């Protein structure tokens, strides 16, 4: 069964350092999402891509976070500089299309700890 | 603005008993509703969705959910719980006036005791 791949699974970084996460969606999925999940809360959308274009980044802290999906396939989420409050699970998901009725398929996530 | 509430942080049920995990929502337009399950240190897995049509939706692993428009609810149910159903459950909503953004609830932890 096809899966969304994410790496690394775990990352520990010092505050003020840069950190990057990678996601490879299910083949053929045009829509890609990055979510942040703080312990005890539901996922919060950071950025949504349709192919290589950003369609929603309203909750992305753009002073320190950036995301790209250059060829409309895999994607990278970067944080620079990392802050203690960025410690969370970062989830990537993809869906076949941008329609209202399409469910998302999630990767296993990257657990970030900022020390 | 759309929102979703899961009023129970945790639900405890004995194996073999029916289970219900509650979800209520608020949207401006027509709701599109989803349930996902999350096991420890894993991503979310899709269980079922309501788009239109029958108010009772059947999904994976024997789960079903009932859409109630007048009560703006979409409760997740299973007739007979298994210990392996113990996990974190998330309700999510989109509406057709707010773009394609999906809002997740805070989650409900289900604990099934043998």
Interface residues (C-beta under 8 A of the other chain):
Chain A: X4 X6 X31 X40 X41 X42 X43 X44 X45 X48 X55 X56 X91 X93 X98 X99 X100 X101 X103 X104 X105 X106 X107 X108 X109 X111
Chain B: X32 X34 X36 X41 X42 X43 X44 X45 X46 X49 X51 X90 X92 X94 X96 X99 X100 X101 X102 X104 X105 X106 X107
